[in-house]
Amino acid sequence: MTSLIRTVEELRRLYEQPEEPAVRKCIAKLDEHCRRFIAAAPFVVIATFDGKGAADASPRGDPPGFVRVLDDTHLLLPDRPGNNRLDSLENILACPHVGLLFVIPGIRETLRINGSAALTADPALLSPLAVNGKAPKAGILVTVREAYLHCAKALIRSALWKPETWPDKSVIASPGRIWADHVQMGFDADVLDAYIAAEIDKTLY
């Protein structure tokens, strides 16, 4: 490819410099607005990196307020039961840098937080995050370095919150079909779909 951009100088020739408010909006603490956004958000994506710099982005969701703000510069995410790959958690042990994207249904802006993370199994921290009497085995403790509201353009362009634009579910195959094809272990897709439907609610917590 001959049109790859390889330097910051080449990149900057394509774009204007950011205006001062776009730079100054990034703060180094969780103020009242950040706290209210986090308290209302039922969904967050966490980006992590392994020891070689390979990136991973993982969705996390629970009832609004599931991410606990500890103070002006620290927040805590519960790690709920999953597939036990532990990609995000192992990445944090290898490289502490993380990025968070908080999403509230119907709100076009998102909240971005960047910082460093550590893992905790402290019962005093995790017990308040229990659901149905089950506390998480571990939590992700984030030290905030940057926090800022991201503008609405991406969600406006995507029409994400407009149900009339949502495609029919048949636009992709069922989870069972996709997993059966991906893992190549001879699973029956219909059996997998039936298992998922029967078990997923039982294993949320």
C-alpha positions, 0 to 999 in steps of 0.5 A: 500500500502506497497511501499509508500514513506513517508519521504524525506530520503526515497525519496532521497535514490532513486535519486542523489543530483541535480547538482549545475547548476540545483540549481543556475538556479532559480533566484528571478527576471524576467530578460531579458530572462524571459521577452522575454519568457513571451512576447512570451507565449500565454498560462500559467497554474496557480496552486493555493491552497484553505484554506485547502491546496487542489490544483487546476491548471487552464489554461489561454490563450490569444494572446502572451504577454497577461501576463504583466510584471510590473517590475523585480518582478511583473507580471499581468494576466488578468482574462477573462470571464469563468464559474464564478466558480472563483476557482483560484481567491477564492483560492488566497484570501484564500492562496496567494501561486501560481505557473505558467507554461508558454508554447510557441508552438514549444518551448520544454522548459517551464518557471516556476514562483513561488510566491505569488498573490493578486487580483486587480480591479484597472482600471489603471492596467487592462485597458492596458489588454483590448481586443476588448475594454473589460478590465478584471474585475479583474487581478492576480498580482503575486510577483515573488519569483522564476523563472527558465527555465524548461528543455525540457525532458517532452515535448520531451517524450510526442512529444507534438509539433509533429502533426504526433503523435496527436490522432484523436479527437474521442479519447475522447467524445465531450464536450457536451457528457462529460458535459451531463454525468458529470452534470447529469441534463438531458441535451441533448449532441447534443444540448450542442455541438451545443450551445458550437459551436455557443456561445464560440467565442461570450463569449471569452471577 
